[in-house]
Amino acid sequence: MTKTKISTTRYDVAEHLRNPEEMAAYLEACLEEAEGDAAFIAKALGDIARAKGMSQVARDAGLSRESLYKALSGERNPDFDTILKVIAALGLKLHAGAGRPRIKSSN
């Protein structure tokens, strides 16, 4: 029996976010899945920013490229002000809708 070697490559969602509609749909899906995890949302915004070009997004948001990378790394919770600047720089809008309140367990 011969063994076939399989080669894989790392999946990068930023390579598949080609237009504003896809970017908005991706962010919407991440907002639904985040369950209150701000770092998860920041990472999703980082994916979209990489798809658009970090340097341009940083300029449009009025941030340095380095601070944008740090804020959207998914390793920290950026200030809400930063999130709003990035969302505007990406050409996206933040929407709110009615939903059920989440109740945290006391465990």
C-alpha positions, -999 to +999 in steps of 0.1 A: +000+000+000+014+034-010+011+063+013+000+096-003+014+127+012-012+154+018-001+190+018-022+216+036-021+253+038-033+276+066-068+290+060-069+328+061-104+343+060-090+377+050-082+362+016-119+354+011-134+388+021-135+404-013-163+431-010-182+451+016-211+427+016-189+397+024-171+417+051-204+428+067-218+392+066-186+379+082-188+405+110-225+398+115-218+361+119-190+367+143-212+390+164-237+362+167-211+336+177-191+359+200-213+354+231-199+386+247-163+379+238-149+414+229-115+399+219-133+376+194-150+406+178-117+425+177-101+396+159-129+395+134-124+432+127-087+425+123-095+399+097-116+424+078-089+451+082-063+428+068-086+421+038-089+458+032-053+467+039-041+474+075-022+506+065-052+522+048-075+512+077-051+526+102-049+559+084-087+561+079-092+553+116-066+578+128-045+551+144-009+539+139-006+506+121+011+491+151-017+501+175-043+488+151-025+454+149-024+453+187-060+463+192-073+438+166-050+409+175-077+391+195-054+390+225-069+421+242-101+440+245-097+473+227-115+504+238-150+508+223-138+541+208-112+522+188-138+497+177-161+525+165-132+541+146-122+509+129-158+500+120-162+535+103-128+531+086-139+497+072-170+513+058-193+492+080-221+501+102-230+489+137-266+477+140-287+468+170-316+445+171-340+431+197-330+398+213-331+379+245-310+390+274-282+366+282-282+354+318-248+345+332-246+314+353-233+318+388-209+289+386 
